[in-house]
C-alpha cells in the first residue's frame, strides 16, 4: 500500500504524528480534511508544508 | 515504490499529466516545486487540490 503518515511540523521539536495510513487529503474551508485507508477522517487547520512520498511522509503546518 | 503522478486539473476536461513518479512536493514562492524519484524538478504556479495516494494521484490546480 502506498499511503503515507501525516505529521504536524513543530518548530524546534520532532514532528508529531497526526494520522497514519493517509489515503486522501482534500482542502476544506480554511484547513485540510485527511482520510485514512480505513475511511477515518480528521480535519485540521493546517496546510501542506511538504510531501515526501518515497518516505511516506506528509508534513503539515498549522495555520494560525 | 510509492511515488505518485501529478496531474493538472482542467475545468471540464480530463486532468493533464504534469509529472510522473513524483517523490517530493515543496511550496516554492507562489507555487510548488515537484521532484521526481530521479531528481528531475519542475516548478508550477499551482496549489495542491487533492491527494489520493492509494490511487497514486496528486491533483494540482493552477493559481491565476
Backbone of each chain as ProteinMPNN parsed JSONL, in Angstrom:
{"seq_chain_A": "XXXXXXXXXXXXXXXXXXXXXXXXXXXXXXXXXXXXXXXXXXXXXXXXXXXXXXXXXXXXXXXX", "coords_chain_A": {"N_chain_A": [[0.849, -1.2, 0.0], [0.351, 2.302, -0.572], [-0.029, 4.424, 1.09], [0.574, 7.293, 3.233], [2.065, 8.638, 6.238], [0.802, 11.316, 8.177], [2.291, 14.135, 9.507], [2.636, 16.662, 11.985], [4.288, 19.625, 11.751], [6.519, 20.856, 14.089], [7.958, 23.675, 15.505], [11.315, 23.536, 16.245], [11.04, 21.135, 17.492], [10.474, 17.559, 17.448], [8.654, 16.294, 14.664], [5.147, 15.774, 14.979], [3.133, 12.928, 15.039], [0.155, 12.89, 13.221], [-1.875, 11.577, 11.743], [-2.081, 8.249, 10.72], [-1.437, 6.162, 7.843], [-2.578, 7.589, 5.662], [-4.786, 8.166, 3.055], [-6.291, 10.046, 1.477], [-6.149, 13.587, 0.96], [-7.747, 16.571, 1.229], [-8.457, 19.929, 0.523], [-10.3, 21.949, 2.824], [-12.546, 24.224, 3.657], [-10.927, 26.446, 5.725], [-8.849, 24.723, 6.16], [-7.58, 21.375, 6.16], [-8.869, 18.23, 5.103], [-8.311, 15.041, 6.102], [-8.154, 11.657, 5.175], [-7.947, 8.344, 6.198], [-6.837, 5.023, 5.13], [-8.797, 3.393, 6.051], [-11.043, 4.827, 6.089], [-11.421, 6.596, 8.111], [-11.737, 9.93, 9.224], [-10.082, 13.05, 9.666], [-9.988, 16.456, 10.569], [-8.07, 19.427, 10.162], [-6.765, 22.638, 10.941], [-4.647, 23.52, 8.883], [-1.895, 23.6, 6.554], [-0.367, 21.98, 3.722], [2.951, 21.402, 4.184], [5.01, 20.009, 3.115], [5.536, 17.255, 0.935], [6.745, 13.981, 0.975], [6.97, 11.396, -0.636], [8.208, 8.955, -1.138], [9.365, 8.495, 1.265], [7.049, 8.176, 2.632], [5.753, 10.336, 3.856], [3.754, 13.035, 4.902], [3.936, 16.328, 5.545], [2.547, 18.604, 7.715], [1.587, 21.989, 8.409], [0.456, 24.046, 10.942], [-2.109, 26.484, 10.551], [-2.25, 29.728, 11.679]], "CA_chain_A": [[0.0, 0.0, 0.0], [1.166, 3.495, -0.752], [-0.451, 5.528, 1.93], [1.642, 7.956, 3.98], [1.68, 9.164, 7.543], [0.787, 12.781, 8.238], [2.943, 14.681, 10.702], [2.491, 18.09, 12.211], [5.607, 20.22, 11.978], [6.646, 21.653, 15.318], [9.203, 24.441, 15.494], [12.321, 23.159, 17.23], [10.742, 19.84, 18.117], [10.235, 16.497, 16.486], [7.312, 16.334, 14.079], [4.192, 14.975, 15.757], [2.251, 12.122, 14.184], [-1.233, 13.368, 13.269], [-2.739, 10.496, 11.254], [-1.346, 7.216, 9.991], [-2.058, 5.475, 6.698], [-3.435, 8.564, 4.978], [-5.033, 7.957, 1.625], [-6.7, 11.261, 0.784], [-6.049, 14.902, 1.596], [-8.549, 17.493, 0.436], [-8.672, 21.213, 1.196], [-11.612, 22.007, 3.453], [-12.654, 25.577, 4.207], [-9.6, 27.024, 5.981], [-7.919, 23.688, 6.591], [-7.478, 20.162, 5.349], [-9.571, 17.018, 5.524], [-7.488, 13.866, 5.824], [-8.883, 10.395, 5.316], [-7.015, 7.217, 6.135], [-7.262, 3.944, 4.232], [-9.958, 2.731, 6.642], [-12.182, 5.737, 5.978], [-11.44, 7.521, 9.249], [-11.433, 11.287, 8.781], [-9.694, 14.069, 10.641], [-9.814, 17.784, 9.999], [-7.088, 20.241, 10.871], [-6.465, 23.951, 10.365], [-3.242, 23.416, 8.505], [-1.622, 23.489, 5.129], [0.678, 21.009, 3.433], [4.261, 22.049, 4.151], [5.899, 19.201, 2.279], [5.26, 15.837, 0.7], [7.916, 13.17, 0.676], [6.162, 10.184, -0.794], [9.048, 7.755, -1.034], [9.491, 8.327, 2.722], [5.689, 8.016, 3.18], [5.52, 11.436, 4.797], [3.049, 14.279, 4.59], [4.217, 17.243, 6.651], [1.548, 19.667, 7.826], [1.911, 23.16, 9.248], [-0.755, 24.698, 11.423], [-2.412, 27.862, 10.156], [-2.599, 30.47, 12.924]], "C_chain_A": [[0.882, 1.247, 0.0], [0.649, 4.692, 0.023], [0.752, 6.105, 2.676], [1.141, 8.31, 5.371], [1.752, 10.684, 7.505], [1.349, 13.225, 9.58], [2.71, 16.175, 10.766], [3.862, 18.65, 12.56], [5.58, 21.106, 13.211], [7.981, 22.37, 15.271], [10.12, 23.951, 16.61], [12.055, 21.857, 17.956], [10.589, 18.799, 17.025], [8.814, 16.621, 15.942], [6.402, 15.363, 14.829], [3.267, 14.21, 14.806], [0.806, 12.591, 14.344], [-2.201, 12.27, 12.818], [-1.894, 9.526, 10.436], [-2.133, 6.762, 8.77], [-3.035, 6.379, 5.951], [-3.564, 8.195, 3.5], [-5.298, 9.29, 0.935], [-6.51, 12.513, 1.637], [-6.767, 15.882, 0.674], [-8.677, 18.806, 1.197], [-10.124, 21.326, 1.667], [-11.719, 23.338, 4.173], [-11.255, 26.139, 4.462], [-8.594, 25.99, 6.468], [-7.893, 22.524, 5.623], [-8.331, 19.059, 5.968], [-8.689, 15.845, 5.116], [-8.327, 12.618, 6.033], [-7.888, 9.252, 5.226], [-7.611, 6.085, 5.305], [-8.464, 3.176, 4.775], [-11.201, 3.622, 6.607], [-12.297, 6.697, 7.153], [-10.99, 8.905, 8.783], [-11.031, 12.184, 9.931], [-9.523, 15.392, 9.914], [-8.776, 18.543, 10.81], [-6.923, 21.571, 10.147], [-4.986, 23.987, 10.054], [-3.138, 23.452, 6.991], [-0.52, 22.445, 4.94], [2.0, 21.757, 3.328], [5.2, 21.299, 3.231], [5.333, 17.801, 2.117], [6.578, 15.145, 0.418], [7.397, 11.738, 0.577], [6.986, 8.906, -0.678], [9.306, 7.442, 0.451], [8.131, 8.155, 3.409], [5.35, 9.125, 4.174], [4.743, 12.575, 4.165], [3.31, 15.189, 5.786], [3.213, 18.387, 6.601], [2.079, 20.795, 8.697], [0.615, 23.817, 9.667], [-0.883, 26.098, 10.865], [-2.861, 28.581, 11.417], [-3.967, 31.117, 12.765]], "O_chain_A": [[2.004, 1.238, 0.506], [0.874, 5.839, -0.362], [1.813, 5.482, 2.74], [-0.06, 8.281, 5.639], [2.644, 11.264, 6.884], [0.935, 12.752, 10.638], [2.601, 16.856, 9.746], [4.509, 18.221, 13.515], [4.73, 21.985, 13.352], [9.017, 21.752, 15.027], [9.74, 23.954, 17.781], [12.749, 21.51, 18.912], [10.577, 19.116, 15.835], [7.891, 17.004, 16.662], [6.824, 14.287, 15.254], [2.695, 14.79, 13.883], [0.295, 12.681, 15.46], [-3.236, 12.061, 13.45], [-1.104, 9.927, 9.581], [-3.345, 6.96, 8.686], [-4.162, 5.987, 5.649], [-2.576, 7.948, 2.808], [-4.642, 9.637, -0.047], [-6.685, 12.497, 2.855], [-6.436, 16.005, -0.505], [-8.973, 18.801, 2.392], [-11.048, 20.862, 0.999], [-11.056, 23.554, 5.188], [-10.476, 26.295, 3.522], [-7.603, 26.335, 7.112], [-8.151, 22.674, 4.429], [-8.489, 18.974, 7.186], [-8.363, 15.674, 3.941], [-9.121, 12.545, 6.971], [-7.082, 9.191, 4.298], [-8.746, 6.176, 4.838], [-9.082, 2.396, 4.051], [-12.278, 3.216, 7.044], [-13.2, 7.533, 7.173], [-10.007, 9.045, 8.054], [-11.573, 12.089, 11.032], [-8.993, 15.451, 8.805], [-8.629, 18.317, 12.011], [-6.936, 21.635, 8.917], [-4.175, 24.43, 10.868], [-4.125, 23.351, 6.263], [0.171, 22.079, 5.891], [2.155, 22.64, 2.485], [6.092, 21.897, 2.629], [4.734, 17.241, 3.035], [7.426, 15.674, -0.3], [7.385, 10.984, 1.549], [6.502, 7.892, -0.173], [9.445, 6.282, 0.838], [8.068, 8.005, 4.629], [4.734, 8.874, 5.209], [5.033, 13.016, 3.053], [2.944, 14.856, 6.913], [3.053, 19.05, 5.576], [2.899, 20.588, 9.591], [-0.233, 24.113, 8.826], [0.108, 26.814, 10.722], [-3.74, 28.105, 12.136], [-4.446, 31.782, 13.684]]}, "seq_chain_B": "XXXXXXXXXXXXXXXXXXXXXXXXXXXXXXXXXXXXXXXXXXXXXXXXXXXXXXXXXXXXXXXX", "coords_chain_B": {"N_chain_B": [[7.604, 0.979, -5.214], [6.481, 4.132, -3.951], [5.766, 6.47, -5.154], [3.839, 9.106, -6.738], [1.773, 10.196, -9.492], [1.593, 13.477, -10.817], [-1.077, 15.527, -11.655], [-2.627, 18.047, -13.601], [-5.423, 19.836, -12.886], [-8.095, 20.344, -15.046], [-10.694, 22.426, -15.962], [-13.674, 20.923, -16.855], [-12.407, 19.189, -18.528], [-10.282, 16.333, -19.155], [-7.961, 15.521, -16.574], [-4.609, 16.725, -16.828], [-1.531, 15.156, -17.333], [1.223, 16.118, -15.435], [3.69, 15.602, -14.139], [5.44, 12.6, -13.773], [5.947, 9.919, -11.382], [6.411, 11.271, -8.922], [8.233, 12.259, -6.135], [8.799, 14.268, -4.161], [7.099, 17.191, -2.991], [7.171, 20.563, -2.592], [6.337, 23.685, -1.228], [6.947, 26.711, -3.015], [7.879, 29.881, -3.274], [5.341, 31.489, -4.939], [4.24, 29.119, -5.775], [4.62, 25.628, -6.503], [7.238, 23.261, -6.033], [8.142, 20.431, -7.649], [9.568, 17.228, -7.405], [10.84, 14.446, -9.04], [11.385, 10.851, -8.684], [13.823, 10.482, -9.811], [15.182, 12.761, -9.458], [14.603, 14.85, -11.108], [13.336, 18.113, -11.543], [10.429, 20.18, -11.439], [8.788, 23.269, -11.671], [5.762, 24.927, -10.774], [3.111, 27.284, -10.976], [0.922, 26.702, -8.895], [-1.462, 25.076, -6.716], [-1.954, 22.424, -4.33], [-4.676, 20.523, -5.047], [-5.829, 18.16, -4.366], [-4.956, 15.107, -2.789], [-4.567, 11.72, -3.524], [-3.516, 9.061, -2.465], [-3.506, 6.265, -2.484], [-4.442, 5.816, -4.984], [-2.316, 6.853, -6.28], [-2.187, 9.543, -7.006], [-1.658, 13.007, -7.414], [-3.33, 15.913, -7.412], [-3.227, 18.947, -9.034], [-3.94, 22.46, -9.018], [-3.977, 25.248, -11.041], [-2.77, 28.468, -10.062], [-4.18, 31.559, -10.54]], "CA_chain_B": [[7.791, 2.408, -4.941], [5.217, 4.759, -3.592], [5.61, 7.781, -5.755], [2.554, 9.348, -7.394], [1.813, 11.075, -10.656], [0.932, 14.768, -10.599], [-1.951, 15.928, -12.746], [-3.15, 19.398, -13.546], [-6.882, 19.794, -13.057], [-8.617, 21.212, -16.102], [-12.156, 22.532, -15.863], [-14.453, 20.326, -17.939], [-11.577, 18.328, -19.374], [-9.54, 15.326, -18.398], [-6.751, 16.05, -15.932], [-3.432, 16.603, -17.701], [-0.349, 14.681, -16.622], [2.234, 17.171, -15.329], [4.973, 14.953, -13.837], [5.284, 11.225, -13.288], [6.864, 9.384, -10.357], [6.763, 12.374, -8.018], [8.61, 11.903, -4.77], [8.66, 15.375, -3.232], [6.388, 18.415, -3.357], [7.512, 21.574, -1.598], [5.911, 25.028, -1.627], [8.062, 27.473, -3.561], [7.342, 31.212, -3.554], [3.887, 31.443, -5.134], [3.853, 27.881, -6.442], [5.121, 24.372, -5.958], [8.392, 22.615, -6.646], [7.954, 18.983, -7.643], [10.784, 16.485, -7.748], [10.519, 13.03, -9.248], [12.293, 9.922, -7.992], [15.128, 10.543, -10.47], [15.784, 14.046, -9.129], [14.153, 15.88, -12.039], [12.485, 19.081, -10.859], [9.577, 21.074, -12.22], [8.062, 24.246, -10.87], [4.476, 25.32, -11.36], [2.288, 28.175, -10.159], [-0.269, 25.899, -8.609], [-1.59, 24.577, -5.351], [-2.446, 21.047, -4.284], [-6.133, 20.488, -4.949], [-6.231, 16.895, -3.756], [-4.064, 13.947, -2.826], [-5.23, 10.422, -3.438], [-2.239, 8.333, -2.509], [-3.723, 4.867, -2.866], [-4.552, 5.891, -6.453], [-1.056, 7.425, -6.789], [-2.511, 10.791, -7.702], [-1.587, 14.351, -6.84], [-4.047, 16.791, -8.334], [-2.815, 20.346, -8.89], [-4.8, 23.489, -9.62], [-3.205, 26.454, -11.331], [-3.108, 29.72, -9.397], [-4.26, 32.607, -11.594]], "C_chain_B": [[6.443, 3.093, -4.742], [5.096, 6.183, -4.097], [4.24, 7.871, -6.431], [2.775, 10.152, -8.666], [1.069, 12.365, -10.322], [0.171, 15.164, -11.858], [-2.419, 17.351, -12.513], [-4.642, 19.33, -13.835], [-7.311, 20.813, -14.104], [-10.129, 21.225, -15.991], [-12.809, 21.901, -17.094], [-13.652, 19.456, -18.888], [-10.918, 17.278, -18.494], [-8.303, 15.98, -17.765], [-5.539, 15.762, -16.813], [-2.223, 16.175, -16.87], [0.717, 15.774, -16.62], [3.617, 16.573, -15.054], [4.696, 13.567, -13.259], [6.252, 10.956, -12.139], [7.35, 10.473, -9.41], [7.103, 11.824, -6.639], [8.28, 13.055, -3.83], [7.887, 16.548, -3.831], [6.635, 19.41, -2.237], [6.995, 22.922, -2.09], [7.123, 25.865, -2.006], [7.526, 28.82, -4.0], [5.832, 31.124, -3.754], [3.439, 30.171, -5.842], [4.43, 26.67, -5.747], [6.351, 23.914, -6.738], [8.164, 21.113, -6.514], [9.26, 18.317, -8.052], [10.417, 15.024, -7.917], [11.595, 12.146, -8.616], [13.687, 9.901, -8.618], [15.833, 11.873, -10.206], [15.407, 15.156, -10.1], [13.155, 16.799, -11.338], [11.674, 19.901, -11.831], [8.871, 22.017, -11.258], [6.759, 24.597, -11.567], [3.77, 26.273, -10.4], [0.961, 27.48, -9.925], [-0.307, 25.582, -7.131], [-2.086, 23.136, -5.423], [-3.953, 21.081, -4.096], [-6.595, 19.228, -4.238], [-5.084, 15.902, -3.831], [-4.91, 12.699, -2.74], [-4.117, 9.391, -3.594], [-2.403, 6.877, -2.905], [-3.888, 4.769, -4.394], [-3.289, 6.488, -7.097], [-1.287, 8.736, -7.529], [-2.309, 12.022, -6.829], [-2.282, 15.251, -7.848], [-3.666, 18.241, -8.021], [-3.839, 21.262, -9.553], [-3.957, 24.721, -9.852], [-3.705, 27.637, -10.508], [-3.096, 30.79, -10.476], [-3.337, 33.759, -11.259]], "O_chain_B": [[5.42, 2.682, -5.29], [4.388, 7.0, -3.508], [3.575, 6.861, -6.665], [3.847, 10.717, -8.878], [0.049, 12.347, -9.634], [0.703, 15.137, -12.968], [-2.583, 17.795, -11.376], [-5.069, 18.839, -14.88], [-6.937, 21.984, -14.05], [-10.77, 20.175, -15.934], [-12.533, 22.294, -18.227], [-14.155, 19.035, -19.93], [-10.989, 17.329, -17.266], [-7.688, 16.872, -18.349], [-5.447, 14.715, -17.454], [-1.934, 16.766, -15.83], [1.076, 16.297, -17.675], [4.604, 16.987, -15.663], [3.845, 13.389, -12.388], [7.239, 11.667, -11.954], [8.544, 10.584, -9.131], [6.358, 11.032, -6.061], [7.581, 12.873, -2.834], [8.008, 16.852, -5.018], [6.344, 19.134, -1.073], [7.195, 23.268, -3.254], [8.189, 25.748, -1.401], [6.797, 28.905, -4.988], [5.114, 30.726, -2.838], [2.367, 30.148, -6.447], [4.693, 26.692, -4.545], [6.475, 24.153, -7.94], [8.013, 20.59, -5.41], [9.963, 18.796, -8.941], [9.767, 14.431, -7.057], [12.587, 12.641, -8.082], [14.626, 9.367, -8.027], [16.951, 12.089, -10.675], [15.848, 16.293, -9.932], [12.252, 16.341, -10.637], [12.149, 20.273, -12.904], [8.42, 21.62, -10.184], [6.666, 24.568, -12.795], [3.818, 26.102, -9.182], [0.004, 27.661, -10.678], [0.661, 25.784, -6.398], [-2.579, 22.69, -6.459], [-4.449, 21.608, -3.1], [-7.636, 19.228, -3.581], [-4.339, 15.862, -4.81], [-5.864, 12.637, -1.965], [-3.822, 8.92, -4.692], [-1.544, 6.313, -3.582], [-3.517, 3.768, -5.007], [-3.213, 6.611, -8.319], [-0.656, 9.003, -8.552], [-2.729, 12.069, -5.672], [-1.866, 15.339, -9.003], [-3.775, 18.692, -6.881], [-4.508, 20.886, -10.516], [-3.284, 25.189, -8.934], [-4.906, 27.79, -10.285], [-2.132, 30.916, -11.232], [-3.262, 34.729, -12.013]]}, "name": "protein", "num_of_chains": 2, "seq": "XXXXXXXXXXXXXXXXXXXXXXXXXXXXXXXXXXXXXXXXXXXXXXXXXXXXXXXXXXXXXXXXXXXXXXXXXXXXXXXXXXXXXXXXXXXXXXXXXXXXXXXXXXXXXXXXXXXXXXXXXXXXXXXX"}
